[in-house]
Structure formats: C-alpha cells, structure tokens
Amino acid sequence: MIIGLLNQKGGVGKTTIAVNLAASLARAGARVLLIDADPQGSALDWAAAREGEPLFAVVGLPRATVHKEIGTIGQGYDHIIVDGPPRVTDLARSAIMASDVVLIPVQPSPYDIWAAGEVVKLIDEARVYKESLKSVFVVNRKIANTAIARDVDEALASYPVPALVNRITQRVIFAEAAAQGKAVHEIDADGPAAAEIEAVKAELMEIMQ
C-alpha cells in the first residue's frame, strides 16, 4: 500500500502523522519505506535526530518524478508512505499519482478546511489517469470538547471526500517524540497518542482492503 500525505497548507502535521504511521506499520512487522518528498525535509530531519537503530527506511525524493521512480525505489517494501510538499506543485501532483490512497490531514480550523480544496481538486484531476485512487481526510490536533472540533465534520462534508472516524488529538508527546527522532509508541506504548495512531492505521487498512 502506498499512502500519500498531502495538504496545500503547511503546519497541519503531515510529517508527524507520516512518521508515526510508518512506525506503527513497521511495529506490526511490515517492511516500510518513508519517502520525504517535501523540499523542507522534515522527515529526514526526524530520522537524523534519532539515535540507535532506525525503525524503517527514510529517503529524500523532493522531485516531480516520485510516481515514476517509486516502483524502483520501493521494491521489496510492504508499505510506502510519501510525505508530500505543502504546496500545489508538479511535485504534489507526482506524489498523488504515486499513491494508492491520499491522506489529507486537516486541523479543526476554517483555514485548514478551506485550503484542503486545492488538494481535493488535484486528486480529482489525478483520477482521470488513476481511477482506483482513494482519498480521505484525517482530523489532526483535535482539541477535545470544543465547538470547532464539533463543527469540523459539517465543514468537511462540503467535500466529496470521506473523513476517518478516528482522529488525532493535540498532545505534547508528539513534539517530544519528534525531537528525539522517535515514534510516540516508543515513549508511551500504551498511551492515548499511540492508540490514536493505531486506530487511524487500522481504519486506513480497512478502507484499502
């Protein structure tokens, strides 16, 4: 399975979800490759901050040829995650074309939801060439018991893209883990953050079956 993470708005937590999703898949015994297709190279920075054995392979490929090269680079891996760029470019189009499913992270804010329209448009364009392409929203950095958290479903319903039932809450542990080049399950395997990542992964796997 090839999962692309894209949203034209930066700062939505793409890399955080990408590394923790990759770690969750690797933890289950899969061979996982994370392709950092973001020119900012945040996933590569995460990997460089890590001490000890890597959980999975991370390579940088911030070029608009991801969809052409992924077959060669990804040979022998069970799952590939593509951490896409934060703007609508040829590189974003290439990352979408490389994917089986595009995961669109959105924070529960009007700005994130408005910005998501550009990625949804790109996915629609890509389906002309790749009919099987799937896409889903994932709500990230949810703040529990707030009006905006409740309103996000209604706002996302304006797009022809479903949203995952499982959400990821705003938690300090995500930043703490990232600073050490770790996944949240390595800091607190039984904690709520690890459980949310596991739930998102399980729901994604179900969608792709």
HUUR-V125908 format. One record per pair of residues at least 12 apart in sequence whose ideal C-beta (glycine too) atoms are under 10 Angstrom apart, sorted by the first residue. I is the first residue (numbers start at 1). J is the second residue. If there is no record, write none. Layout:
BEGIN
I;J
I;J
END
This chain:
BEGIN
1;25
1;30
1;77
1;78
1;79
1;80
1;81
1;99
1;100
1;101
1;204
1;205
1;207
1;208
1;209
2;33
2;35
2;66
2;67
2;70
2;74
2;77
2;79
2;80
2;81
2;82
2;95
2;98
2;99
2;100
2;101
2;102
2;208
3;17
3;18
3;21
3;22
3;25
3;34
3;79
3;80
3;81
3;82
3;83
3;99
3;100
3;101
3;102
3;103
3;134
3;136
3;201
3;204
3;208
4;18
4;35
4;37
4;66
4;67
4;80
4;81
4;82
4;83
4;84
4;92
4;94
4;95
4;96
4;97
4;98
4;99
4;100
4;101
4;102
4;103
4;104
4;119
4;123
4;133
4;135
5;17
5;18
5;21
5;34
5;37
5;38
5;43
5;81
5;82
5;83
5;84
5;95
5;99
5;102
5;103
5;104
5;105
5;138
6;37
6;38
6;82
6;83
6;84
6;85
6;86
6;87
6;88
6;92
6;93
6;95
6;96
6;99
6;102
6;103
6;104
6;105
6;116
6;118
6;119
6;122
6;123
6;135
7;84
7;85
7;86
7;87
7;88
7;92
7;102
7;103
7;104
7;105
7;106
7;107
7;112
7;115
7;116
7;118
7;119
7;120
7;137
7;138
7;140
8;84
8;85
8;86
8;87
8;88
8;89
8;92
8;104
8;112
8;115
8;116
8;117
8;118
8;119
8;120
8;121
8;122
9;86
9;87
9;105
9;106
9;107
9;109
9;111
9;112
9;113
9;114
9;115
9;116
9;118
9;119
10;38
10;40
10;42
10;85
10;86
10;87
10;115
11;86
11;107
11;111
11;112
11;141
12;86
12;104
12;105
12;106
12;107
12;109
12;111
12;112
12;115
12;116
12;138
12;140
12;141
13;105
13;106
13;107
13;138
13;140
13;141
13;168
13;170
13;174
14;38
14;42
14;43
14;83
14;84
14;85
14;86
14;103
14;104
14;105
14;140
15;34
15;36
15;38
15;40
15;41
15;42
15;43
15;44
15;45
15;46
15;83
15;86
15;105
15;178
16;42
16;43
16;46
16;83
16;105
16;140
16;141
16;168
16;174
16;175
16;177
16;178
16;183
16;184
16;197
17;81
17;83
17;103
17;105
17;138
17;140
17;168
17;174
17;197
17;200
18;34
18;35
18;36
18;38
18;42
18;43
18;46
18;58
18;81
18;82
18;83
18;84
18;103
18;105
19;34
19;36
19;42
19;43
19;46
19;47
19;50
19;55
19;56
19;58
19;81
19;83
19;174
19;177
19;178
19;181
19;182
19;183
19;184
19;197
20;168
20;174
20;177
20;178
20;182
20;183
20;184
20;185
20;193
20;194
20;196
20;197
20;198
20;200
20;201
21;34
21;79
21;81
21;83
21;103
21;138
21;183
21;197
21;198
21;200
21;201
21;204
22;34
22;43
22;55
22;56
22;57
22;58
22;79
22;80
22;81
22;83
22;183
22;201
23;55
23;56
23;177
23;182
23;183
23;184
23;185
23;186
23;194
23;197
23;201
24;55
24;183
24;184
24;185
24;194
24;197
24;198
24;199
24;200
24;201
24;202
24;204
25;55
25;56
25;77
25;78
25;79
25;80
25;81
25;201
25;204
25;205
26;54
26;55
26;56
26;57
26;78
26;79
26;183
27;55
27;56
27;183
27;185
27;186
27;189
27;194
27;197
27;198
27;201
28;78
28;79
28;198
28;201
28;202
28;205
29;78
30;56
30;77
30;78
30;79
31;56
31;57
31;74
31;76
31;77
31;78
31;79
31;80
32;55
32;56
32;57
32;58
32;77
32;78
32;79
32;80
32;81
33;56
33;57
33;58
33;59
33;70
33;73
33;74
33;75
33;76
33;77
33;78
33;79
33;80
33;81
33;82
34;46
34;47
34;54
34;55
34;56
34;57
34;58
34;59
34;60
34;77
34;79
34;80
34;81
34;82
34;83
35;57
35;58
35;59
35;60
35;61
35;62
35;66
35;69
35;70
35;73
35;74
35;80
35;81
35;82
35;83
35;84
35;95
35;98
36;58
36;59
36;60
36;61
36;62
36;81
36;82
36;83
36;84
36;85
37;59
37;60
37;61
37;62
37;63
37;64
37;66
37;70
37;82
37;83
37;84
37;85
37;91
37;92
37;94
37;95
37;98
38;60
38;61
38;62
38;82
38;83
38;84
38;85
38;86
38;87
38;91
38;92
38;95
39;60
39;62
39;63
39;85
39;86
39;87
39;89
39;91
40;62
40;83
40;85
40;86
41;60
41;62
41;83
42;83
42;86
42;178
43;58
43;59
43;60
43;81
43;82
43;83
44;58
44;59
44;60
44;62
44;83
45;58
45;178
45;181
46;58
46;83
46;177
46;178
46;179
46;180
46;181
46;182
46;183
47;59
47;60
47;181
48;181
49;178
49;179
49;180
49;181
49;182
50;180
50;181
50;182
50;183
50;186
51;180
51;181
51;182
52;181
52;182
52;186
54;181
55;181
55;182
55;183
55;185
55;186
56;77
56;79
56;81
56;183
57;73
57;74
57;77
57;80
58;81
58;83
58;181
59;73
59;74
60;83
61;73
61;82
61;83
61;91
61;94
61;95
61;98
62;83
62;84
62;85
62;91
62;95
63;90
63;91
63;94
64;85
64;89
64;90
64;91
64;92
64;93
64;94
64;95
64;97
65;90
65;91
65;94
65;98
66;80
66;82
66;84
66;91
66;92
66;93
66;94
66;95
66;96
66;97
66;98
66;99
67;82
67;93
67;94
67;95
67;96
67;97
67;98
67;99
67;126
67;129
67;130
68;94
68;97
68;98
69;94
69;98
70;82
70;94
70;95
70;97
70;98
70;99
71;98
73;98
74;98
79;100
79;201
79;205
79;208
80;98
80;99
80;100
81;99
81;103
82;94
82;95
82;96
82;98
82;99
82;102
82;103
83;95
84;96
84;98
84;99
84;102
84;103
84;104
84;119
86;115
87;118
88;115
88;118
88;119
88;121
88;122
89;122
92;118
92;119
92;122
93;122
93;123
93;125
93;126
94;126
95;122
95;126
96;119
96;122
96;123
96;125
96;126
96;127
96;130
96;133
96;135
97;122
97;125
97;126
97;129
97;130
97;133
98;126
98;130
99;123
99;126
99;130
99;133
99;134
99;135
100;130
100;132
100;133
100;134
100;208
101;132
101;133
101;134
101;135
101;136
101;204
101;207
101;208
102;119
102;120
102;122
102;123
102;126
102;133
102;134
102;135
102;136
102;137
102;161
103;134
103;135
103;136
103;137
103;138
103;140
103;164
103;200
103;204
103;207
104;116
104;119
104;120
104;123
104;135
104;136
104;137
104;138
104;140
104;156
104;159
104;161
104;163
105;137
105;138
105;139
105;140
105;141
105;168
106;119
106;137
106;138
106;139
106;140
106;141
106;152
106;155
106;156
106;159
106;163
107;139
107;140
107;141
107;142
107;143
107;148
107;152
107;168
107;170
108;139
108;140
108;141
108;142
108;143
108;146
108;147
108;148
108;149
108;150
108;151
108;152
108;153
108;155
108;156
108;167
108;170
109;141
109;148
109;152
109;155
110;148
110;151
110;152
110;155
112;137
112;139
112;140
112;141
112;152
112;155
112;156
113;137
113;139
113;151
113;152
113;154
113;155
113;156
113;158
113;159
114;155
116;137
116;155
116;156
116;158
116;159
116;161
117;158
117;159
119;135
119;137
119;159
119;161
120;135
120;137
120;158
120;159
120;160
120;161
122;135
123;135
123;160
123;161
124;160
124;161
134;161
134;162
134;204
134;207
134;208
135;159
135;160
135;161
135;162
135;207
136;161
136;162
136;163
136;164
136;200
136;203
136;204
136;207
137;152
137;153
137;156
137;159
137;161
137;162
137;163
137;164
137;167
138;163
138;164
138;166
138;167
138;168
138;200
138;203
138;204
139;152
139;153
139;156
139;163
139;164
139;165
139;166
139;167
139;168
139;169
139;200
140;167
140;168
140;169
140;170
140;174
140;196
140;200
141;167
141;168
141;169
141;170
141;171
141;174
142;167
142;168
142;169
142;170
142;171
142;196
143;169
143;170
144;167
144;169
144;170
149;167
149;169
149;170
152;167
162;207
164;199
164;200
164;203
164;204
164;207
165;199
165;200
165;203
166;195
166;196
166;197
166;198
166;199
166;200
166;201
166;202
166;203
166;204
167;196
167;199
167;200
168;184
168;192
168;193
168;196
168;197
168;199
168;200
169;192
169;193
169;196
171;184
171;188
171;191
171;192
171;193
171;196
172;193
173;187
173;188
173;191
173;192
173;193
173;194
174;187
174;193
174;196
174;197
176;188
176;193
177;193
177;194
183;197
184;196
184;197
185;197
185;198
END
